[in-house]
Amino acid sequence: MDNPKIKILENKILSDNWYTLRKITYEYQKKDGSWETQSREAYDRGNGATILLYNKANKTVILTRQFRMPTYLNGNATGMMIEACAGLLDTENAEDCIRRETEEETGYSIREVKKVFEVYMSPGSVTETICFFTGEYTKDMKVNDGGGLSEEQENIEVLEFDFDKAMQMIGNEIKDAKTIMLLQHAKINNILG
C-alpha cells in the first residue's frame, strides 16, 4: 500500500468471528489537491477460485446447488443457489485449489484447467479476488459422488445441464455472478463449439 494519495489513520477490527470485518478511517487526496477524511468497512474473507466444467462432445456443464444464507435473508425464498464449483484458496495457489474443490464438490478429478481471468467480485466492500477457470470433464473422470465435505457442513447437489439450457436459466434459476460470468465467457469464446 504505497499510494501517496491515501493515508490510513485507523484500521479497526469490528469482527473476526468467521472472517475479518474492518473499519478503515483514512485521508484521501482529491483531484483539487485537498484532503478528505473518509471511513469504510472492508470484509476480508480471502481469495477464491471458480471453474466452469464443460463436456464439449455432449455440450453440457456441471454446476452445483446449495443453500446460501445471505440470499435467503435477502428474499430468496428457498435460499438455494445454482453455481459453478468454487472455493477459497486458503494457503494453496488458485490452480491447486480449484482442482481440489472440483473433486470435493462435484466428484470429478479433472486433468487440465485453464485460467481465463481474475476479478474483484464486490470491490466496494469485500477484498476478495476470484480466479476464473474452465476445464473439460468426461464421465471417466468421475471418482466419487461429490457433494462437499461434511466437516465443512457442505450439502452440495451436483447438477449436469445442457449448455443451452444453462444459458436460458441466467437471471431466473441462475443468479450467481461468477456462474453467469463463466457461462457468458463460454458462449462468447465458443468453448462448447
C-alpha angles and dihedrals in degrees: 000000000000105000106135089205092065124067115181109215101176135008108191125180109225096177138358097172099117102355129343126287114189135185110215121196113192145156117244123197110225127213092265090057096251121126125237127191113227135176127207138168119230126192115210113197098152128253127296148197134222135186140199108217111204138177109211096193094052095032091230137134132207116229133165136228124211143149116271114191097200090058091048090052089050097054106281097140095210099027088224119136131191108219147161113259110274144159147171119273097228101176097332130099115253096257094051090045095053093047090053094044092048092056094043095047104032105020093236121127100206123202104205134024129186123208108223103175146329124230146174105243100198108006095173093070113359127068094205124121120193126210111216120214139178125206136175119235133193130190092255089063091065106111101163142355095270116208098146132263121311091212087060090048091242118162102178126171115208114222132189117201136181104251094237090051091051090051090052090051093061111119093012115053092000112060100147112117098215091050093048090049092051094047091049091047089053091049096046092047094042091233094162094044 
